[in-house]
Amino acid sequence: MKRQSLFFTGPQEVELRDGEVEAPGRGEVLVQTRYSAISAGTELLLFRGEVATDMAADDTLPALSGNLAYPLKYGYSAVGEVIDLGDDVNKEWIGKRVFAFNPHESMFTASIKDIHQIPGDCSDEDAVFLAHAETALNLILDANPRIGERAVILGQGVLGLLCCAILSQHPLSELISFDPQEQRRSFSKELGAHFSYDDSEEKSLEEAKANLGELGADFVIEISGLPQTLDLALDLVGRYGRVLIGSWYGTRRAELDLGGRFHRGRIKLISSQVSSIDPSLGGRWDRERRFELAWKLLAEVGPSRFVSQRFPLGEAHKAYSLLDSQSEQALAILFSY
């Protein structure tokens, strides 16, 4: 059978390529895609040519083997319907709606162990954000929020909003978010942020610091995607506080002010990445437990309301160009098939 796949072919270049889809083999299924979501952080870096091309795409996902050199297929948030089965796959899988960590393409073959059946009460457009929900949960596990703490989230894209929704369920004394876009700040407050500020306004920064008090934030989650935002994180976090870095900056570098209160304040910079779970949690947490919570989070939040644009796959270049040049208008972009 024929399929169309999206390839990143160079900086500012994407193209659709026709090809044959592999027939499902033993323990595999063939999925016809309905929607896939753009990862605004990683895929924008790929579109701009701001990644190390010799870096592995993702060692933990079979559909993303190889490195980030052009040309490559990429993407990891696909929802579709099972239309064919390989040997030894129960016939009940036919017609099932599933999520897969698969690049943007109209059909794909996947092992039965690498797909996730979508609960009956979850829409396709909510389910396509499963990877975002899993990442947000991992960030909060790494942040380890404690009762009465003051928390700050820098960046209210889809991932930041999901972090806000999770943290709003914790008994925090303050939950403050930052984003320059008014609509995102509005969503943030709907999800439980006590305050949401425009980090481009000095008056807002002073008000936020006043709300945090002399002790500052106990922890800050940096998920804006902008390396320069790390300086703001260091400015807002208090002594002995921690900064969680969830953004991936690719080849972009940040100049950090570490000559001030960073050392004397014993501030911790902590990396967080969804492909692994903190070893200290490994005895009780695994990916299946994390997925169970991710589905519940999708049901509670309904992230399909964050979708700002839907494009047919054939207009992919238009979608990435919008994300590149007018990111303030692109909260969440879906491809439809």
C-alpha positions as CSV (number, residue, x, y, z in Angstrom):
1,M,0.0,0.0,0.0
2,K,1.1,3.6,-0.7
3,R,1.6,6.2,2.0
4,Q,2.8,9.8,2.3
5,S,5.5,10.7,4.8
6,L,6.8,14.1,5.8
7,F,10.6,14.6,5.6
8,F,12.8,17.4,7.0
9,T,15.2,17.8,4.1
10,G,17.2,20.9,5.3
11,P,16.9,24.2,7.2
12,Q,13.5,25.7,6.4
13,E,12.7,22.7,4.1
14,V,10.1,20.0,4.4
15,E,8.6,17.8,1.7
16,L,6.1,15.0,1.3
17,R,7.4,11.7,-0.2
18,D,5.4,8.8,-1.5
19,G,6.4,5.3,-0.5
20,E,5.3,1.8,0.2
21,V,4.1,1.0,3.7
22,E,5.4,-2.3,5.0
23,A,2.8,-5.1,5.5
24,P,2.4,-5.9,9.2
25,G,4.5,-8.8,10.2
26,R,4.3,-11.1,13.2
27,G,3.0,-9.2,16.2
28,E,2.5,-6.0,14.2
29,V,-0.5,-3.8,13.1
30,L,-1.0,-1.4,10.2
31,V,-2.4,2.0,11.3
32,Q,-4.1,4.6,9.2
33,T,-3.3,8.0,10.7
34,R,-6.1,10.5,11.6
35,Y,-4.1,13.2,13.4
36,S,-0.5,14.0,14.4
37,A,0.7,16.8,16.6
38,I,3.7,19.0,16.0
39,S,6.2,19.1,18.8
40,A,6.7,22.9,18.9
41,G,10.1,22.7,20.6
42,T,12.0,19.9,18.9
43,E,10.4,20.1,15.4
44,L,11.0,23.9,15.2
45,L,14.7,23.3,16.0
46,L,14.8,20.7,13.2
47,F,13.0,23.1,10.8
48,R,15.5,25.9,11.7
49,G,18.5,23.6,11.5
50,E,19.4,24.1,15.1
51,V,20.2,20.5,16.1
52,A,23.3,18.5,16.2
53,T,22.8,16.2,13.2
54,D,25.0,13.4,14.6
55,M,22.8,13.1,17.6
56,A,20.5,10.1,17.9
57,A,16.8,10.9,17.2
58,D,15.6,8.8,20.1
59,D,17.1,5.6,21.2
60,T,14.0,4.6,23.1
61,L,11.5,4.8,20.2
62,P,11.7,2.2,17.4
63,A,10.1,4.6,14.9
64,L,12.8,7.2,15.5
65,S,15.9,5.1,14.9
66,G,19.0,6.8,13.4
67,N,20.2,10.3,13.9
68,L,19.0,13.8,13.2
69,A,20.8,14.2,9.9
70,Y,18.7,15.4,6.9
71,P,16.7,14.0,5.3
72,L,14.7,12.4,8.1
73,K,11.2,11.7,9.2
74,Y,10.3,13.0,12.7
75,G,7.4,13.4,15.0
76,Y,6.2,11.3,17.9
77,S,2.5,12.0,18.4
78,A,0.2,10.1,16.0
79,V,-3.3,8.9,16.4
80,G,-5.0,6.5,14.0
81,E,-7.1,3.4,13.4
82,V,-5.8,-0.2,13.1
83,I,-6.7,-1.4,9.6
84,D,-4.7,-4.6,9.2
85,L,-3.0,-7.2,11.4
86,G,0.1,-9.4,11.2
87,D,0.3,-13.0,12.4
88,D,-0.7,-13.8,16.0
89,V,-2.5,-10.4,16.6
90,N,-6.0,-10.7,18.0
91,K,-8.6,-9.8,15.4
92,E,-10.2,-7.5,18.0
93,W,-7.6,-5.0,17.2
94,I,-9.2,-4.2,13.9
95,G,-10.8,-0.8,14.1
96,K,-9.3,0.1,17.4
97,R,-8.1,3.7,17.9
98,V,-4.5,3.9,18.9
99,F,-1.7,6.3,19.8
100,A,1.8,5.7,18.6
101,F,5.2,7.5,18.9
102,N,5.5,7.8,15.1
103,P,6.6,10.4,12.6
104,H,4.1,12.4,10.5
105,E,2.8,10.0,7.8
106,S,-0.5,8.7,6.5
107,M,0.1,5.1,7.4
108,F,2.6,3.1,9.5
109,T,3.4,-0.3,10.7
110,A,4.1,-0.8,14.4
111,S,4.6,-3.5,16.9
112,I,1.6,-4.2,19.1
113,K,3.8,-3.5,22.1
114,D,4.6,0.0,20.9
115,I,1.0,1.3,20.5
116,H,-1.5,2.4,23.1
117,Q,-5.2,1.8,22.8
118,I,-7.2,5.1,23.3
119,P,-9.8,4.9,26.0
120,G,-13.4,5.1,24.8
121,D,-14.1,8.5,26.5
122,C,-11.0,10.2,25.0
123,S,-11.3,12.0,21.6
124,D,-8.7,11.7,18.9
125,E,-7.7,15.3,19.3
126,D,-7.2,14.9,23.1
127,A,-5.3,11.5,22.7
128,V,-2.8,13.0,20.2
129,F,-1.3,14.9,23.2
130,L,-0.4,11.7,25.2
131,A,3.3,12.3,24.7
132,H,3.0,15.9,26.0
133,A,1.1,14.6,29.1
134,E,3.7,11.9,29.8
135,T,6.5,14.6,29.5
136,A,4.6,16.9,31.9
137,L,4.2,14.2,34.5
138,N,7.9,13.3,34.3
139,L,8.8,17.0,34.8
140,I,6.7,17.2,38.0
141,L,8.1,13.9,39.3
142,D,11.6,15.4,38.8
143,A,10.5,18.7,40.5
144,N,9.3,16.8,43.5
145,P,6.8,19.5,44.8
146,R,6.3,19.7,48.6
147,I,3.5,21.0,50.6
148,G,3.4,24.7,50.9
149,E,6.1,25.4,48.3
150,R,6.1,28.3,45.9
151,A,6.3,27.2,42.3
152,V,7.0,29.0,39.0
153,I,6.5,27.8,35.5
154,L,8.3,29.7,32.7
155,G,6.4,29.1,29.4
156,Q,2.8,28.2,28.9
157,G,2.8,26.3,25.7
158,V,1.0,22.9,25.7
159,L,3.6,21.3,27.9
160,G,3.7,24.3,30.3
161,L,-0.1,24.3,30.6
162,L,-0.2,20.6,31.4
163,C,2.5,21.2,34.1
164,C,0.3,23.9,35.5
165,A,-2.7,21.6,35.6
166,I,-0.8,19.0,37.5
167,L,0.7,21.4,40.0
168,S,-2.6,23.0,40.7
169,Q,-3.6,19.7,42.3
170,H,-0.7,20.0,44.8
171,P,-1.1,21.9,48.1
172,L,1.3,24.7,47.0
173,S,1.2,28.2,48.6
174,E,1.9,29.9,45.3
175,L,1.6,28.7,41.7
176,I,2.8,31.4,39.3
177,S,3.3,31.1,35.5
178,F,4.9,33.3,32.9
179,D,4.2,33.7,29.2
180,P,4.1,36.8,26.9
181,Q,0.9,35.7,25.2
182,E,-2.4,36.7,26.8
183,Q,-4.4,33.7,25.7
184,R,-1.9,31.3,27.2
185,R,-1.9,33.2,30.4
186,S,-5.7,33.0,30.4
187,F,-5.6,29.2,30.0
188,S,-3.0,29.1,32.7
189,K,-5.3,30.8,35.2
190,E,-8.2,28.5,34.1
191,L,-6.0,25.5,35.0
192,G,-5.3,26.8,38.5
193,A,-2.3,29.2,38.4
194,H,-2.8,31.8,41.1
195,F,-1.1,34.4,38.9
196,S,0.1,34.5,35.4
197,Y,2.5,37.2,34.2
198,D,4.0,38.6,31.0
199,D,7.7,38.1,31.5
200,S,8.5,40.8,28.9
201,E,7.1,43.5,31.3
202,E,9.2,44.8,34.1
203,K,6.2,45.8,36.1
204,S,4.9,42.2,36.0
205,L,8.3,40.8,37.1
206,E,8.3,43.1,40.1
207,E,4.8,42.1,41.0
208,A,5.7,38.4,40.7
209,K,8.7,38.9,43.0
210,A,6.5,40.6,45.5
211,N,4.1,37.7,45.5
212,L,7.0,35.2,46.0
213,G,8.3,37.2,48.9
214,E,11.8,37.4,50.3
215,L,12.3,33.6,50.1
216,G,11.6,33.5,46.4
217,A,10.4,30.4,44.5
218,D,11.2,27.0,45.9
219,F,11.4,25.6,42.4
220,V,11.1,26.9,38.9
221,I,10.3,24.9,35.8
222,E,11.8,26.3,32.6
223,I,9.8,25.1,29.6
224,S,9.7,28.2,27.4
225,G,12.2,26.7,24.9
226,L,14.3,29.9,25.1
227,P,17.8,29.5,26.7
228,Q,17.9,33.1,27.8
229,T,14.9,32.4,30.1
230,L,17.3,30.5,32.4
231,D,18.5,33.8,33.7
232,L,15.0,34.7,34.8
233,A,14.7,31.3,36.4
234,L,17.8,32.0,38.5
235,D,16.5,35.4,39.4
236,L,13.2,34.1,40.7
237,V,14.3,31.0,42.5
238,G,15.3,31.3,46.2
239,R,18.3,30.1,48.2
240,Y,18.6,26.4,48.2
241,G,16.0,26.3,45.5
242,R,15.9,24.2,42.3
243,V,15.5,25.0,38.6
244,L,14.1,22.2,36.4
245,I,15.1,22.5,32.8
246,G,12.5,20.8,30.6
247,S,13.3,22.7,27.4
248,W,15.7,21.3,24.8
249,Y,17.7,24.1,23.2
250,G,19.4,22.1,20.4
251,T,22.6,23.9,19.3
252,R,21.6,27.2,20.9
253,R,23.6,28.3,23.9
254,A,22.8,30.4,26.9
255,E,24.9,32.9,28.7
256,L,24.1,32.5,32.4
257,D,24.7,34.9,35.2
258,L,26.3,32.5,37.7
259,G,28.6,35.1,39.3
260,G,25.9,36.5,41.6
261,R,23.8,34.5,44.1
262,F,24.0,31.2,42.3
263,H,26.9,29.6,44.3
264,R,26.2,31.1,47.6
265,G,22.5,30.3,47.2
266,R,23.4,26.7,46.5
267,I,20.8,26.7,43.7
268,K,20.4,23.4,41.8
269,L,20.0,23.1,38.0
270,I,18.2,19.8,37.2
271,S,17.8,18.3,33.8
272,S,14.6,16.5,33.0
273,Q,13.9,14.2,30.0
274,V,11.0,11.9,29.4
275,S,12.9,9.0,28.0
276,S,14.0,8.0,31.4
277,I,12.7,8.0,35.0
278,D,14.7,9.3,37.9
279,P,16.6,6.2,39.2
280,S,15.5,7.0,42.8
281,L,11.9,6.4,41.6
282,G,12.7,3.3,39.5
283,G,11.6,0.8,42.2
284,R,8.0,2.0,42.1
285,W,7.6,3.9,38.8
286,D,7.7,2.6,35.3
287,R,6.4,4.0,32.0
288,E,3.2,2.0,32.3
289,R,2.3,3.7,35.5
290,R,3.2,7.0,34.0
291,F,0.9,6.3,31.0
292,E,-2.0,5.5,33.3
293,L,-1.7,8.9,34.9
294,A,-1.2,10.6,31.5
295,W,-4.6,9.3,30.2
296,K,-6.2,10.6,33.4
297,L,-4.6,14.0,32.8
298,L,-5.9,14.2,29.2
299,A,-9.4,13.4,30.4
300,E,-9.3,16.1,33.1
301,V,-7.7,18.8,31.0
302,G,-9.0,18.2,27.5
303,P,-6.0,19.7,25.7
304,S,-7.8,19.7,22.3
305,R,-9.0,23.2,23.4
306,F,-5.4,24.4,23.0
307,V,-5.4,23.5,19.3
308,S,-4.9,26.8,17.4
309,Q,-4.5,25.5,13.9
310,R,-5.2,22.3,11.8
311,F,-3.4,21.7,8.5
312,P,-3.6,18.9,6.0
313,L,-0.2,17.2,5.8
314,G,0.2,18.6,2.3
315,E,0.5,22.1,3.9
316,A,3.2,21.2,6.3
317,H,5.6,23.9,5.2
318,K,2.9,26.5,5.9
319,A,2.5,25.0,9.4
320,Y,6.2,25.1,10.2
321,S,6.6,28.6,8.7
322,L,3.8,29.9,10.9
323,L,5.4,28.3,14.0
324,D,8.8,29.8,13.0
325,S,7.7,33.3,12.2
326,Q,4.5,33.8,14.2
327,S,4.9,31.5,17.2
328,E,2.6,33.7,19.2
329,Q,-0.3,32.6,17.1
330,A,0.6,28.9,17.2
331,L,-0.2,27.3,20.6
332,A,-0.8,23.8,19.3
333,I,-0.8,22.7,15.6
334,L,-2.3,19.4,14.3
335,F,-1.9,17.7,11.0
336,S,-5.1,16.0,9.7
337,Y,-5.2,13.1,7.3
